[in-house]
Amino acid sequence: REVVQELASLCATSVVSGRARDKAENFVMIENLHYAGNHGAEIKLVSHY
C-alpha cells in the first residue's frame, strides 16, 4: 500500500482488476490512481494536474 501510494505521487499509476471497477476502487482505497475494472472494460481516470 505504501509503495503504491509513493509511486502514485511520482507518476500516473493504474490498478487493473477482473472485478467491477467500483469494487476494486473500494477495496484498494487509494486516491490519485487510475482504476480499470472488468479486465479493462470499465475505466476511471484521475487528473494529476
The 8 nearest C-alpha neighbors of each residue, nearest first, counted from 0:
[[1, 3, 2, 4, 29, 27, 5, 28],
 [2, 0, 4, 3, 5, 6, 29, 7],
 [1, 3, 5, 4, 0, 6, 7, 8],
 [2, 4, 6, 0, 5, 1, 7, 12],
 [3, 5, 7, 1, 2, 6, 0, 8],
 [6, 4, 2, 8, 3, 7, 1, 9],
 [5, 7, 3, 9, 8, 4, 2, 10],
 [8, 6, 4, 12, 10, 9, 5, 11],
 [7, 9, 5, 6, 10, 4, 31, 11],
 [10, 8, 6, 7, 5, 11, 12, 4],
 [11, 9, 7, 8, 12, 6, 47, 5],
 [10, 12, 7, 13, 32, 9, 33, 47],
 [13, 11, 7, 32, 33, 10, 6, 14],
 [14, 12, 33, 32, 34, 15, 11, 35],
 [13, 15, 34, 35, 33, 16, 12, 32],
 [16, 14, 35, 36, 34, 13, 39, 38],
 [17, 15, 36, 18, 38, 37, 35, 14],
 [16, 18, 37, 38, 36, 19, 15, 39],
 [19, 17, 37, 16, 36, 23, 20, 22],
 [18, 20, 36, 37, 22, 21, 23, 17],
 [36, 21, 19, 23, 22, 35, 41, 24],
 [20, 22, 24, 23, 19, 25, 36, 18],
 [23, 21, 25, 19, 24, 20, 26, 18],
 [24, 22, 26, 20, 21, 25, 27, 18],
 [23, 25, 21, 27, 26, 22, 28, 20],
 [26, 24, 22, 28, 23, 27, 21, 20],
 [25, 27, 23, 24, 28, 22, 21, 29],
 [26, 28, 24, 25, 29, 23, 0, 22],
 [29, 27, 25, 24, 26, 30, 23, 32],
 [30, 28, 27, 32, 31, 4, 24, 0],
 [29, 31, 32, 28, 4, 7, 33, 45],
 [30, 32, 45, 7, 29, 33, 47, 8],
 [33, 31, 12, 30, 13, 34, 7, 45],
 [32, 34, 13, 44, 43, 45, 12, 14],
 [35, 33, 14, 43, 13, 42, 15, 32],
 [36, 34, 42, 15, 39, 41, 20, 14],
 [20, 37, 35, 19, 16, 41, 39, 38],
 [36, 38, 17, 18, 19, 40, 39, 41],
 [37, 39, 17, 36, 16, 40, 15, 35],
 [38, 40, 35, 36, 37, 41, 42, 15],
 [39, 41, 37, 38, 36, 42, 35, 20],
 [42, 40, 36, 35, 39, 20, 37, 43],
 [41, 43, 35, 34, 39, 36, 40, 44],
 [44, 42, 34, 33, 35, 45, 41, 20],
 [45, 43, 33, 42, 34, 46, 32, 35],
 [46, 44, 33, 31, 47, 32, 43, 34],
 [45, 47, 48, 44, 31, 33, 11, 32],
 [46, 48, 45, 31, 11, 10, 8, 32],
 [47, 46, 45, 31, 11, 10, 8, 44]]
